[in-house]
Amino acid sequence: MKKACTKFYIVSITVLLFVLNSCGKKGPLKLDPEVTPGKIVEMKIIQEGDDLRFSWKFPAYLKDNKTNFNISSLKKAFIYYSDKPLSINLR
């Protein structure tokens, strides 16, 4: 009787491990690409004394052209330095 219970437990644990191991998807995670704002539509640079004031308009939609851009969801804005001059129409 004791041998039968031991074999039953071993078989049960082995089957349970195979079942649990085979659940779910295999392979690397495939994350959806992050949807970010598109290019800046209009940019202005105004000099006030020794200071420069940058202002711009964000596009109405994100890069997927489906999702409306909500300014309150914006967490960061990066301004990169470039050695090349910017081609901006100053008015």
mmCIF file as gemmi writes it, N, C-alpha and C atoms, coordinates in Angstrom:
data_model
loop_
_atom_site.group_PDB
_atom_site.id
_atom_site.type_symbol
_atom_site.label_atom_id
_atom_site.label_alt_id
_atom_site.label_comp_id
_atom_site.label_asym_id
_atom_site.label_entity_id
_atom_site.label_seq_id
_atom_site.pdbx_PDB_ins_code
_atom_site.Cartn_x
_atom_site.Cartn_y
_atom_site.Cartn_z
_atom_site.occupancy
_atom_site.B_iso_or_equiv
_atom_site.pdbx_formal_charge
_atom_site.auth_seq_id
_atom_site.auth_asym_id
_atom_site.pdbx_PDB_model_num
ATOM 1 N N . MET Axp A 1 ? 0.823 -1.193 0 1 0 ? 1 A 1
ATOM 2 C CA . MET Axp A 1 ? 0 0 0 1 0 ? 1 A 1
ATOM 3 C C . MET Axp A 1 ? 0.868 1.258 0 1 0 ? 1 A 1
ATOM 4 N N . LYS Axp A 2 ? 1.951 1.214 0.796 1 0 ? 2 A 1
ATOM 5 C CA . LYS Axp A 2 ? 2.817 2.381 0.896 1 0 ? 2 A 1
ATOM 6 C C . LYS Axp A 2 ? 3.514 2.645 -0.426 1 0 ? 2 A 1
ATOM 7 N N . LYS Axp A 3 ? 3.939 1.568 -1.138 1 0 ? 3 A 1
ATOM 8 C CA . LYS Axp A 3 ? 4.601 1.738 -2.423 1 0 ? 3 A 1
ATOM 9 C C . LYS Axp A 3 ? 3.629 2.319 -3.446 1 0 ? 3 A 1
ATOM 10 N N . ALA Axp A 4 ? 2.393 1.92 -3.404 1 0 ? 4 A 1
ATOM 11 C CA . ALA Axp A 4 ? 1.393 2.42 -4.347 1 0 ? 4 A 1
ATOM 12 C C . ALA Axp A 4 ? 1.149 3.909 -4.133 1 0 ? 4 A 1
ATOM 13 N N . CYS Axp A 5 ? 1.084 4.351 -2.881 1 0 ? 5 A 1
ATOM 14 C CA . CYS Axp A 5 ? 0.89 5.783 -2.583 1 0 ? 5 A 1
ATOM 15 C C . CYS Axp A 5 ? 2.091 6.589 -3.034 1 0 ? 5 A 1
ATOM 16 N N . THR Axp A 6 ? 3.294 6.064 -2.812 1 0 ? 6 A 1
ATOM 17 C CA . THR Axp A 6 ? 4.508 6.765 -3.207 1 0 ? 6 A 1
ATOM 18 C C . THR Axp A 6 ? 4.563 6.9 -4.727 1 0 ? 6 A 1
ATOM 19 N N . LYS Axp A 7 ? 4.25 5.826 -5.458 1 0 ? 7 A 1
ATOM 20 C CA . LYS Axp A 7 ? 4.241 5.885 -6.921 1 0 ? 7 A 1
ATOM 21 C C . LYS Axp A 7 ? 3.175 6.865 -7.405 1 0 ? 7 A 1
ATOM 22 N N . PHE Axp A 8 ? 2.023 6.854 -6.749 1 0 ? 8 A 1
ATOM 23 C CA . PHE Axp A 8 ? 0.948 7.77 -7.125 1 0 ? 8 A 1
ATOM 24 C C . PHE Axp A 8 ? 1.381 9.227 -6.959 1 0 ? 8 A 1
ATOM 25 N N . TYR Axp A 9 ? 2.045 9.536 -5.85 1 0 ? 9 A 1
ATOM 26 C CA . TYR Axp A 9 ? 2.528 10.895 -5.608 1 0 ? 9 A 1
ATOM 27 C C . TYR Axp A 9 ? 3.585 11.299 -6.639 1 0 ? 9 A 1
ATOM 28 N N . ILE Axp A 10 ? 4.501 10.398 -6.954 1 0 ? 10 A 1
ATOM 29 C CA . ILE Axp A 10 ? 5.558 10.695 -7.919 1 0 ? 10 A 1
ATOM 30 C C . ILE Axp A 10 ? 4.944 10.953 -9.296 1 0 ? 10 A 1
ATOM 31 N N . VAL Axp A 11 ? 4.014 10.074 -9.7 1 0 ? 11 A 1
ATOM 32 C CA . VAL Axp A 11 ? 3.363 10.244 -10.995 1 0 ? 11 A 1
ATOM 33 C C . VAL Axp A 11 ? 2.544 11.536 -11.009 1 0 ? 11 A 1
ATOM 34 N N . SER Axp A 12 ? 1.828 11.809 -9.922 1 0 ? 12 A 1
ATOM 35 C CA . SER Axp A 12 ? 1.004 13.02 -9.85 1 0 ? 12 A 1
ATOM 36 C C . SER Axp A 12 ? 1.861 14.277 -9.941 1 0 ? 12 A 1
ATOM 37 N N . ILE Axp A 13 ? 2.956 14.306 -9.222 1 0 ? 13 A 1
ATOM 38 C CA . ILE Axp A 13 ? 3.847 15.473 -9.244 1 0 ? 13 A 1
ATOM 39 C C . ILE Axp A 13 ? 4.47 15.635 -10.626 1 0 ? 13 A 1
ATOM 40 N N . THR Axp A 14 ? 4.88 14.532 -11.248 1 0 ? 14 A 1
ATOM 41 C CA . THR Axp A 14 ? 5.473 14.598 -12.589 1 0 ? 14 A 1
ATOM 42 C C . THR Axp A 14 ? 4.465 15.137 -13.605 1 0 ? 14 A 1
ATOM 43 N N . VAL Axp A 15 ? 3.244 14.62 -13.565 1 0 ? 15 A 1
ATOM 44 C CA . VAL Axp A 15 ? 2.206 15.098 -14.482 1 0 ? 15 A 1
ATOM 45 C C . VAL Axp A 15 ? 1.901 16.569 -14.214 1 0 ? 15 A 1
ATOM 46 N N . LEU Axp A 16 ? 1.817 16.962 -12.964 1 0 ? 16 A 1
ATOM 47 C CA . LEU Axp A 16 ? 1.551 18.35 -12.609 1 0 ? 16 A 1
ATOM 48 C C . LEU Axp A 16 ? 2.655 19.277 -13.13 1 0 ? 16 A 1
ATOM 49 N N . LEU Axp A 17 ? 3.911 18.861 -12.998 1 0 ? 17 A 1
ATOM 50 C CA . LEU Axp A 17 ? 5.026 19.672 -13.499 1 0 ? 17 A 1
ATOM 51 C C . LEU Axp A 17 ? 4.967 19.815 -15.02 1 0 ? 17 A 1
ATOM 52 N N . PHE Axp A 18 ? 4.64 18.745 -15.735 1 0 ? 18 A 1
ATOM 53 C CA . PHE Axp A 18 ? 4.515 18.828 -17.189 1 0 ? 18 A 1
ATOM 54 C C . PHE Axp A 18 ? 3.38 19.759 -17.593 1 0 ? 18 A 1
ATOM 55 N N . VAL Axp A 19 ? 2.263 19.673 -16.901 1 0 ? 19 A 1
ATOM 56 C CA . VAL Axp A 19 ? 1.108 20.516 -17.231 1 0 ? 19 A 1
ATOM 57 C C . VAL Axp A 19 ? 1.425 21.983 -16.962 1 0 ? 19 A 1
ATOM 58 N N . LEU Axp A 20 ? 2.014 22.271 -15.797 1 0 ? 20 A 1
ATOM 59 C CA . LEU Axp A 20 ? 2.33 23.655 -15.465 1 0 ? 20 A 1
ATOM 60 C C . LEU Axp A 20 ? 3.418 24.226 -16.371 1 0 ? 20 A 1
ATOM 61 N N . ASN Axp A 21 ? 4.345 23.387 -16.788 1 0 ? 21 A 1
ATOM 62 C CA . ASN Axp A 21 ? 5.445 23.841 -17.633 1 0 ? 21 A 1
ATOM 63 C C . ASN Axp A 21 ? 4.974 24.146 -19.051 1 0 ? 21 A 1
ATOM 64 N N . SER Axp A 22 ? 3.913 23.517 -19.489 1 0 ? 22 A 1
ATOM 65 C CA . SER Axp A 22 ? 3.464 23.704 -20.865 1 0 ? 22 A 1
ATOM 66 C C . SER Axp A 22 ? 2.44 24.826 -21.011 1 0 ? 22 A 1
ATOM 67 N N . CYS Axp A 23 ? 2.073 25.49 -19.948 1 0 ? 23 A 1
ATOM 68 C CA . CYS Axp A 23 ? 1.085 26.572 -20.027 1 0 ? 23 A 1
ATOM 69 C C . CYS Axp A 23 ? 1.741 27.871 -20.469 1 0 ? 23 A 1
ATOM 70 N N . GLY Axp A 24 ? 0.989 28.702 -21.17 1 0 ? 24 A 1
ATOM 71 C CA . GLY Axp A 24 ? 1.47 30.031 -21.547 1 0 ? 24 A 1
ATOM 72 C C . GLY Axp A 24 ? 2.226 30.037 -22.848 1 0 ? 24 A 1
ATOM 73 N N . LYS Axp A 25 ? 2.56 31.243 -23.312 1 0 ? 25 A 1
ATOM 74 C CA . LYS Axp A 25 ? 3.298 31.407 -24.554 1 0 ? 25 A 1
ATOM 75 C C . LYS Axp A 25 ? 4.786 31.254 -24.293 1 0 ? 25 A 1
ATOM 76 N N . LYS Axp A 26 ? 5.465 30.725 -25.26 1 0 ? 26 A 1
ATOM 77 C CA . LYS Axp A 26 ? 6.915 30.574 -25.17 1 0 ? 26 A 1
ATOM 78 C C . LYS Axp A 26 ? 7.572 31.635 -26.05 1 0 ? 26 A 1
ATOM 79 N N . GLY Axp A 27 ? 8.778 31.981 -25.731 1 0 ? 27 A 1
ATOM 80 C CA . GLY Axp A 27 ? 9.524 32.935 -26.539 1 0 ? 27 A 1
ATOM 81 C C . GLY Axp A 27 ? 9.605 34.3 -25.881 1 0 ? 27 A 1
ATOM 82 N N . PRO Axp A 28 ? 10.28 35.235 -26.54 1 0 ? 28 A 1
ATOM 83 C CA . PRO Axp A 28 ? 10.449 36.574 -25.964 1 0 ? 28 A 1
ATOM 84 C C . PRO Axp A 28 ? 9.136 37.34 -25.94 1 0 ? 28 A 1
ATOM 85 N N . LEU Axp A 29 ? 9.045 38.284 -25.009 1 0 ? 29 A 1
ATOM 86 C CA . LEU Axp A 29 ? 7.875 39.136 -24.919 1 0 ? 29 A 1
ATOM 87 C C . LEU Axp A 29 ? 7.803 40.058 -26.134 1 0 ? 29 A 1
ATOM 88 N N . LYS Axp A 30 ? 6.622 40.269 -26.648 1 0 ? 30 A 1
ATOM 89 C CA . LYS Axp A 30 ? 6.429 41.192 -27.756 1 0 ? 30 A 1
ATOM 90 C C . LYS Axp A 30 ? 5.564 42.332 -27.254 1 0 ? 30 A 1
ATOM 91 N N . LEU Axp A 31 ? 6.212 43.423 -26.908 1 0 ? 31 A 1
ATOM 92 C CA . LEU Axp A 31 ? 5.511 44.587 -26.381 1 0 ? 31 A 1
ATOM 93 C C . LEU Axp A 31 ? 5.037 45.477 -27.52 1 0 ? 31 A 1
ATOM 94 N N . ASP Axp A 32 ? 3.91 46.129 -27.318 1 0 ? 32 A 1
ATOM 95 C CA . ASP Axp A 32 ? 3.424 47.091 -28.296 1 0 ? 32 A 1
ATOM 96 C C . ASP Axp A 32 ? 4.371 48.279 -28.313 1 0 ? 32 A 1
ATOM 97 N N . PRO Axp A 33 ? 4.641 48.839 -29.485 1 0 ? 33 A 1
ATOM 98 C CA . PRO Axp A 33 ? 5.513 50.012 -29.525 1 0 ? 33 A 1
ATOM 99 C C . PRO Axp A 33 ? 4.867 51.185 -28.801 1 0 ? 33 A 1
ATOM 100 N N . GLU Axp A 34 ? 5.705 51.99 -28.177 1 0 ? 34 A 1
ATOM 101 C CA . GLU Axp A 34 ? 5.217 53.154 -27.451 1 0 ? 34 A 1
ATOM 102 C C . GLU Axp A 34 ? 4.704 54.198 -28.448 1 0 ? 34 A 1
ATOM 103 N N . VAL Axp A 35 ? 3.526 54.697 -28.193 1 0 ? 35 A 1
ATOM 104 C CA . VAL Axp A 35 ? 2.949 55.712 -29.067 1 0 ? 35 A 1
ATOM 105 C C . VAL Axp A 35 ? 3.369 57.078 -28.523 1 0 ? 35 A 1
ATOM 106 N N . THR Axp A 36 ? 4.087 57.824 -29.34 1 0 ? 36 A 1
ATOM 107 C CA . THR Axp A 36 ? 4.627 59.111 -28.909 1 0 ? 36 A 1
ATOM 108 C C . THR Axp A 36 ? 4.088 60.218 -29.809 1 0 ? 36 A 1
ATOM 109 N N . PRO Axp A 37 ? 4.216 61.471 -29.38 1 0 ? 37 A 1
ATOM 110 C CA . PRO Axp A 37 ? 3.785 62.579 -30.233 1 0 ? 37 A 1
ATOM 111 C C . PRO Axp A 37 ? 4.608 62.639 -31.515 1 0 ? 37 A 1
ATOM 112 N N . GLY Axp A 38 ? 4.021 63.154 -32.563 1 0 ? 38 A 1
ATOM 113 C CA . GLY Axp A 38 ? 4.717 63.315 -33.833 1 0 ? 38 A 1
ATOM 114 C C . GLY Axp A 38 ? 5.605 64.543 -33.822 1 0 ? 38 A 1
ATOM 115 N N . LYS Axp A 39 ? 5.974 64.979 -35.008 1 0 ? 39 A 1
ATOM 116 C CA . LYS Axp A 39 ? 6.852 66.145 -35.135 1 0 ? 39 A 1
ATOM 117 C C . LYS Axp A 39 ? 6.119 67.407 -34.703 1 0 ? 39 A 1
ATOM 118 N N . ILE Axp A 40 ? 6.905 68.371 -34.266 1 0 ? 40 A 1
ATOM 119 C CA . ILE Axp A 40 ? 6.36 69.67 -33.87 1 0 ? 40 A 1
ATOM 120 C C . ILE Axp A 40 ? 5.823 70.369 -35.115 1 0 ? 40 A 1
ATOM 121 N N . VAL Axp A 41 ? 4.638 70.926 -34.982 1 0 ? 41 A 1
ATOM 122 C CA . VAL Axp A 41 ? 3.984 71.552 -36.122 1 0 ? 41 A 1
ATOM 123 C C . VAL Axp A 41 ? 4.545 72.949 -36.392 1 0 ? 41 A 1
ATOM 124 N N . GLU Axp A 42 ? 4.623 73.767 -35.388 1 0 ? 42 A 1
ATOM 125 C CA . GLU Axp A 42 ? 5.069 75.15 -35.552 1 0 ? 42 A 1
ATOM 126 C C . GLU Axp A 42 ? 5.934 75.515 -34.351 1 0 ? 42 A 1
ATOM 127 N N . MET Axp A 43 ? 7.089 76.132 -34.616 1 0 ? 43 A 1
ATOM 128 C CA . MET Axp A 43 ? 7.99 76.5 -33.521 1 0 ? 43 A 1
ATOM 129 C C . MET Axp A 43 ? 8.381 77.959 -33.666 1 0 ? 43 A 1
ATOM 130 N N . LYS Axp A 44 ? 8.413 78.673 -32.541 1 0 ? 44 A 1
ATOM 131 C CA . LYS Axp A 44 ? 8.821 80.083 -32.522 1 0 ? 44 A 1
ATOM 132 C C . LYS Axp A 44 ? 9.922 80.254 -31.487 1 0 ? 44 A 1
ATOM 133 N N . ILE Axp A 45 ? 10.874 81.106 -31.826 1 0 ? 45 A 1
ATOM 134 C CA . ILE Axp A 45 ? 11.929 81.477 -30.887 1 0 ? 45 A 1
ATOM 135 C C . ILE Axp A 45 ? 11.9 82.998 -30.771 1 0 ? 45 A 1
ATOM 136 N N . ILE Axp A 46 ? 11.719 83.47 -29.55 1 0 ? 46 A 1
ATOM 137 C CA . ILE Axp A 46 ? 11.652 84.918 -29.31 1 0 ? 46 A 1
ATOM 138 C C . ILE Axp A 46 ? 12.764 85.295 -28.336 1 0 ? 46 A 1
ATOM 139 N N . GLN Axp A 47 ? 13.537 86.318 -28.694 1 0 ? 47 A 1
ATOM 140 C CA . GLN Axp A 47 ? 14.586 86.788 -27.807 1 0 ? 47 A 1
ATOM 141 C C . GLN Axp A 47 ? 14.025 87.873 -26.918 1 0 ? 47 A 1
ATOM 142 N N . GLU Axp A 48 ? 14.208 87.699 -25.61 1 0 ? 48 A 1
ATOM 143 C CA . GLU Axp A 48 ? 13.784 88.685 -24.611 1 0 ? 48 A 1
ATOM 144 C C . GLU Axp A 48 ? 15.013 89.062 -23.798 1 0 ? 48 A 1
ATOM 145 N N . GLY Axp A 49 ? 15.672 90.133 -24.193 1 0 ? 49 A 1
ATOM 146 C CA . GLY Axp A 49 ? 16.919 90.515 -23.53 1 0 ? 49 A 1
ATOM 147 C C . GLY Axp A 49 ? 17.997 89.493 -23.858 1 0 ? 49 A 1
ATOM 148 N N . ASP Axp A 50 ? 18.575 88.918 -22.82 1 0 ? 50 A 1
ATOM 149 C CA . ASP Axp A 50 ? 19.591 87.886 -23.017 1 0 ? 50 A 1
ATOM 150 C C . ASP Axp A 50 ? 18.989 86.486 -23.074 1 0 ? 50 A 1
ATOM 151 N N . ASP Axp A 51 ? 17.689 86.37 -22.911 1 0 ? 51 A 1
ATOM 152 C CA . ASP Axp A 51 ? 17.033 85.071 -22.858 1 0 ? 51 A 1
ATOM 153 C C . ASP Axp A 51 ? 16.341 84.743 -24.178 1 0 ? 51 A 1
ATOM 154 N N . LEU Axp A 52 ? 16.201 83.453 -24.434 1 0 ? 52 A 1
ATOM 155 C CA . LEU Axp A 52 ? 15.442 82.969 -25.572 1 0 ? 52 A 1
ATOM 156 C C . LEU Axp A 52 ? 14.207 82.242 -25.06 1 0 ? 52 A 1
ATOM 157 N N . ARG Axp A 53 ? 13.064 82.497 -25.677 1 0 ? 53 A 1
ATOM 158 C CA . ARG Axp A 53 ? 11.834 81.8 -25.295 1 0 ? 53 A 1
ATOM 159 C C . ARG Axp A 53 ? 11.404 80.935 -26.479 1 0 ? 53 A 1
ATOM 160 N N . PHE Axp A 54 ? 11.302 79.637 -26.237 1 0 ? 54 A 1
ATOM 161 C CA . PHE Axp A 54 ? 10.88 78.687 -27.251 1 0 ? 54 A 1
ATOM 162 C C . PHE Axp A 54 ? 9.396 78.388 -27.049 1 0 ? 54 A 1
ATOM 163 N N . SER Axp A 55 ? 8.645 78.386 -28.115 1 0 ? 55 A 1
ATOM 164 C CA . SER Axp A 55 ? 7.246 77.971 -28.038 1 0 ? 55 A 1
ATOM 165 C C . SER Axp A 55 ? 6.928 77.166 -29.295 1 0 ? 55 A 1
ATOM 166 N N . TRP Axp A 56 ? 6.061 76.172 -29.14 1 0 ? 56 A 1
ATOM 167 C CA . TRP Axp A 56 ? 5.697 75.326 -30.27 1 0 ? 56 A 1
ATOM 168 C C . TRP Axp A 56 ? 4.32 74.731 -30.062 1 0 ? 56 A 1
ATOM 169 N N . LYS Axp A 57 ? 3.757 74.242 -31.148 1 0 ? 57 A 1
ATOM 170 C CA . LYS Axp A 57 ? 2.469 73.569 -31.103 1 0 ? 57 A 1
ATOM 171 C C . LYS Axp A 57 ? 2.687 72.083 -31.348 1 0 ? 57 A 1
ATOM 172 N N . PHE Axp A 58 ? 2.062 71.28 -30.509 1 0 ? 58 A 1
ATOM 173 C CA . PHE Axp A 58 ? 2.13 69.847 -30.709 1 0 ? 58 A 1
ATOM 174 C C . PHE Axp A 58 ? 1.083 69.423 -31.735 1 0 ? 58 A 1
ATOM 175 N N . PRO Axp A 59 ? 1.319 68.306 -32.409 1 0 ? 59 A 1
ATOM 176 C CA . PRO Axp A 59 ? 0.319 67.833 -33.374 1 0 ? 59 A 1
ATOM 177 C C . PRO Axp A 59 ? -0.962 67.39 -32.664 1 0 ? 59 A 1
ATOM 178 N N . ALA Axp A 60 ? -2.059 67.344 -33.399 1 0 ? 60 A 1
ATOM 179 C CA . ALA Axp A 60 ? -3.347 66.963 -32.816 1 0 ? 60 A 1
ATOM 180 C C . ALA Axp A 60 ? -3.391 65.475 -32.474 1 0 ? 60 A 1
ATOM 181 N N . TYR Axp A 61 ? -2.633 64.657 -33.211 1 0 ? 61 A 1
ATOM 182 C CA . TYR Axp A 61 ? -2.654 63.209 -33.005 1 0 ? 61 A 1
ATOM 183 C C . TYR Axp A 61 ? -1.256 62.692 -32.702 1 0 ? 61 A 1
ATOM 184 N N . LEU Axp A 62 ? -1.195 61.534 -32.062 1 0 ? 62 A 1
ATOM 185 C CA . LEU Axp A 62 ? 0.079 60.869 -31.826 1 0 ? 62 A 1
ATOM 186 C C . LEU Axp A 62 ? 0.554 60.224 -33.126 1 0 ? 62 A 1
ATOM 187 N N . LYS Axp A 63 ? 1.741 59.593 -33.097 1 0 ? 63 A 1
ATOM 188 C CA . LYS Axp A 63 ? 2.328 59.032 -34.314 1 0 ? 63 A 1
ATOM 189 C C . LYS Axp A 63 ? 1.456 57.972 -34.978 1 0 ? 63 A 1
ATOM 190 N N . ASP Axp A 64 ? 0.564 57.336 -34.235 1 0 ? 64 A 1
ATOM 191 C CA . ASP Axp A 64 ? -0.289 56.317 -34.85 1 0 ? 64 A 1
ATOM 192 C C . ASP Axp A 64 ? -1.433 56.929 -35.664 1 0 ? 64 A 1
ATOM 193 N N . ASN Axp A 65 ? -1.578 58.26 -35.63 1 0 ? 65 A 1
ATOM 194 C CA . ASN Axp A 65 ? -2.623 59.014 -36.343 1 0 ? 65 A 1
ATOM 195 C C . ASN Axp A 65 ? -4.04 58.584 -35.97 1 0 ? 65 A 1
ATOM 196 N N . LYS Axp A 66 ? -4.202 57.954 -34.811 1 0 ? 66 A 1
ATOM 197 C CA . LYS Axp A 66 ? -5.522 57.545 -34.323 1 0 ? 66 A 1
ATOM 198 C C . LYS Axp A 66 ? -5.819 58.164 -32.965 1 0 ? 66 A 1
ATOM 199 N N . THR Axp A 67 ? -4.801 58.217 -32.112 1 0 ? 67 A 1
ATOM 200 C CA . THR Axp A 67 ? -4.967 58.667 -30.738 1 0 ? 67 A 1
ATOM 201 C C . THR Axp A 67 ? -4.8 60.182 -30.655 1 0 ? 67 A 1
ATOM 202 N N . ASN Axp A 68 ? -5.777 60.863 -30.072 1 0 ? 68 A 1
ATOM 203 C CA . ASN Axp A 68 ? -5.673 62.309 -29.856 1 0 ? 68 A 1
ATOM 204 C C . ASN Axp A 68 ? -4.559 62.606 -28.868 1 0 ? 68 A 1
ATOM 205 N N . PHE Axp A 69 ? -3.809 63.674 -29.118 1 0 ? 69 A 1
ATOM 206 C CA . PHE Axp A 69 ? -2.747 64.076 -28.204 1 0 ? 69 A 1
ATOM 207 C C . PHE Axp A 69 ? -3.348 64.874 -27.059 1 0 ? 69 A 1
ATOM 208 N N . ASN Axp A 70 ? -3.047 64.461 -25.847 1 0 ? 70 A 1
ATOM 209 C CA . ASN Axp A 70 ? -3.536 65.138 -24.651 1 0 ? 70 A 1
ATOM 210 C C . ASN Axp A 70 ? -2.337 65.738 -23.93 1 0 ? 70 A 1
ATOM 211 N N . ILE Axp A 71 ? -2.247 67.047 -23.865 1 0 ? 71 A 1
ATOM 212 C CA . ILE Axp A 71 ? -1.083 67.719 -23.277 1 0 ? 71 A 1
ATOM 213 C C . ILE Axp A 71 ? -0.875 67.348 -21.813 1 0 ? 71 A 1
ATOM 214 N N . SER Axp A 72 ? -1.938 67.016 -21.091 1 0 ? 72 A 1
ATOM 215 C CA . SER Axp A 72 ? -1.784 66.65 -19.677 1 0 ? 72 A 1
ATOM 216 C C . SER Axp A 72 ? -1.096 65.301 -19.512 1 0 ? 72 A 1
ATOM 217 N N . SER Axp A 73 ? -1.038 64.489 -20.573 1 0 ? 73 A 1
ATOM 218 C CA . SER Axp A 73 ? -0.361 63.199 -20.481 1 0 ? 73 A 1
ATOM 219 C C . SER Axp A 73 ? 1.139 63.319 -20.76 1 0 ? 73 A 1
ATOM 220 N N . LEU Axp A 74 ? 1.595 64.496 -21.182 1 0 ? 74 A 1
ATOM 221 C CA . LEU Axp A 74 ? 3.005 64.714 -21.481 1 0 ? 74 A 1
ATOM 222 C C . LEU Axp A 74 ? 3.796 64.772 -20.179 1 0 ? 74 A 1
ATOM 223 N N . LYS Axp A 75 ? 4.832 63.941 -20.07 1 0 ? 75 A 1
ATOM 224 C CA . LYS Axp A 75 ? 5.644 63.894 -18.855 1 0 ? 75 A 1
ATOM 225 C C . LYS Axp A 75 ? 6.98 64.606 -19.039 1 0 ? 75 A 1
ATOM 226 N N . LYS Axp A 76 ? 7.569 64.501 -20.247 1 0 ? 76 A 1
ATOM 227 C CA . LYS Axp A 76 ? 8.89 65.088 -20.487 1 0 ? 76 A 1
ATOM 228 C C . LYS Axp A 76 ? 8.928 65.694 -21.885 1 0 ? 76 A 1
ATOM 229 N N . ALA Axp A 77 ? 9.773 66.685 -22.049 1 0 ? 77 A 1
ATOM 230 C CA . ALA Axp A 77 ? 10.072 67.237 -23.368 1 0 ? 77 A 1
ATOM 231 C C . ALA Axp A 77 ? 11.579 67.429 -23.432 1 0 ? 77 A 1
ATOM 232 N N . PHE Axp A 78 ? 12.187 66.94 -24.475 1 0 ? 78 A 1
ATOM 233 C CA . PHE Axp A 78 ? 13.631 67.027 -24.624 1 0 ? 78 A 1
ATOM 234 C C . PHE Axp A 78 ? 13.966 68.04 -25.71 1 0 ? 78 A 1
ATOM 235 N N . ILE Axp A 79 ? 14.953 68.875 -25.445 1 0 ? 79 A 1
ATOM 236 C CA . ILE Axp A 79 ? 15.492 69.79 -26.441 1 0 ? 79 A 1
ATOM 237 C C . ILE Axp A 79 ? 16.949 69.408 -26.613 1 0 ? 79 A 1
ATOM 238 N N . TYR Axp A 80 ? 17.297 69.009 -27.825 1 0 ? 80 A 1
ATOM 239 C CA . TYR Axp A 80 ? 18.649 68.546 -28.102 1 0 ? 80 A 1
ATOM 240 C C . TYR Axp A 80 ? 19.494 69.676 -28.664 1 0 ? 80 A 1
ATOM 241 N N . TYR Axp A 81 ? 20.747 69.67 -28.307 1 0 ? 81 A 1
ATOM 242 C CA . TYR Axp A 81 ? 21.703 70.637 -28.831 1 0 ? 81 A 1
ATOM 243 C C . TYR Axp A 81 ? 22.26 70.085 -30.141 1 0 ? 81 A 1
ATOM 244 N N . SER Axp A 82 ? 22.452 70.942 -31.1 1 0 ? 82 A 1
ATOM 245 C CA . SER Axp A 82 ? 23.006 70.523 -32.383 1 0 ? 82 A 1
ATOM 246 C C . SER Axp A 82 ? 24.066 71.514 -32.82 1 0 ? 82 A 1
ATOM 247 N N . ASP Axp A 83 ? 25.135 70.999 -33.417 1 0 ? 83 A 1
ATOM 248 C CA . ASP Axp A 83 ? 26.179 71.873 -33.969 1 0 ? 83 A 1
ATOM 249 C C . ASP Axp A 83 ? 25.72 72.511 -35.269 1 0 ? 83 A 1
ATOM 250 N N . LYS Axp A 84 ? 24.716 71.918 -35.902 1 0 ? 84 A 1
ATOM 251 C CA . LYS Axp A 84 ? 24.217 72.453 -37.164 1 0 ? 84 A 1
ATOM 252 C C . LYS Axp A 84 ? 23.161 73.523 -36.872 1 0 ? 84 A 1
ATOM 253 N N . PRO Axp A 85 ? 23.123 74.561 -37.679 1 0 ? 85 A 1
ATOM 254 C CA . PRO Axp A 85 ? 22.093 75.595 -37.461 1 0 ? 85 A 1
ATOM 255 C C . PRO Axp A 85 ? 20.703 75.046 -37.747 1 0 ? 85 A 1
ATOM 256 N N . LEU Axp A 86 ? 19.738 75.53 -36.997 1 0 ? 86 A 1
ATOM 257 C CA . LEU Axp A 86 ? 18.358 75.124 -37.19 1 0 ? 86 A 1
ATOM 258 C C . LEU Axp A 86 ? 17.766 75.922 -38.335 1 0 ? 86 A 1
ATOM 259 N N . SER Axp A 87 ? 16.977 75.25 -39.156 1 0 ? 87 A 1
ATOM 260 C CA . SER Axp A 87 ? 16.301 75.96 -40.242 1 0 ? 87 A 1
ATOM 261 C C . SER Axp A 87 ? 14.875 76.265 -39.799 1 0 ? 87 A 1
ATOM 262 N N . ILE Axp A 88 ? 14.718 77.408 -39.141 1 0 ? 88 A 1
ATOM 263 C CA . ILE Axp A 88 ? 13.419 77.813 -38.614 1 0 ? 88 A 1
ATOM 264 C C . ILE Axp A 88 ? 13.07 79.152 -39.231 1 0 ? 88 A 1
ATOM 265 N N . ASN Axp A 89 ? 11.853 79.273 -39.683 1 0 ? 89 A 1
ATOM 266 C CA . ASN Axp A 89 ? 11.393 80.549 -40.215 1 0 ? 89 A 1
ATOM 267 C C . ASN Axp A 89 ? 11.051 81.48 -39.079 1 0 ? 89 A 1
ATOM 268 N N . LEU Axp A 90 ? 11.876 82.475 -38.84 1 0 ? 90 A 1
ATOM 269 C CA . LEU Axp A 90 ? 11.611 83.453 -37.794 1 0 ? 90 A 1
ATOM 270 C C . LEU Axp A 90 ? 10.821 84.606 -38.4 1 0 ? 90 A 1
ATOM 271 N N . ARG Axp A 91 ? 9.822 85.053 -37.692 1 0 ? 91 A 1
ATOM 272 C CA . ARG Axp A 91 ? 8.975 86.119 -38.222 1 0 ? 91 A 1
ATOM 273 C C . ARG Axp A 91 ? 9.262 87.428 -37.541 1 0 ? 91 A 1
